Amino acid sequence: MSRYDVISFGSAVLDTFVYTNIEDRGKNISLPVGTKMLVDKIKFMTGGGGTNSAFCFSKLGLKTAYLGKLGSECNTEMIIKDLAKNKVDFIGKISDYPNGYSIIIEGKNKVRTILSFKGASAHMKFSEINLSKIDCKILYLTSLEGESFESQKRLADYANKRGIFICFNPSSYQTKKGTGFIKDILRKTDFLTLNREEAKMLVGGGNLIKKLSSLGPKIVSITDGKKGVEVYDGKYFYKYKPKKVNVVETTGAGDVFGSTFATGLHLFKDSEMALKCAISNVESFISKEDDEGLLNFNEMKLKIRDRNFGIKRC
């Protein structure tokens, strides 16, 4: 019997949300040079793809561990406490590097720019991973750089040889480097999830989901914000166009979608059911602040039970 249902390997950062009254112009939030500006609100939270996903897995009832590298600053204690609070075991390393940070600047119309510093998260050596603790059913890989990304590639090979189900959620700073940069992981991936912009960076135009599938992943999902999501599992295509939801918070929604879909696959062994799980959790998550919208397993089942999702399968 596996020690964990899932291990999430990715970044852990301190998110600083800065809420402003700045008008966005086109696709830009513009800050004047040489002035001091008052902001409406500021908020600090534990963030990062690795911890966000781990929290979601745990809330859904999976025995979860987080693998990654933390710094040795005062906010490390905040991250460790949040992991414990969310019943996630920490199986990574604490280092002398500074912690990672993200500054999320939100304008008047709720558009955002994110400034990201990976810090310690980018410096996890493969030799620092305790392989005896990589005893799980699912290995969930989120975007990392530097030494940590090289360690992910080696860990994916290790997990693949042991029959562990591998999920991969890359981000734009990886996909913009093309398929060659992440091909070693893609070949071993069971479930790949990314957004449409990231998919285009990897494979250009045409049938994105089939092109991604041809690179190795057995199941592929492409999210596209308000336009919905499509999934291909090698047998069927699934398409879902979302209904109107009162959106309060979108940061981390991709992490919630990917980790909930992976949970659905693990529990139900069915792509359409996994998609229903992911849709339900994301819609709940984005409708509330912080992590208050994350569903537990029973809440998710109730959301799914009597609903007609209108998912198209072909």
Summary of the structure (lengths in Angstrom):
residues: 314
radius of gyration: 18.8
end to end distance: 36.8
largest distance: 60.0
contacts: 1050
relative contact order: 0.13
helix: 38%
strand: 25%
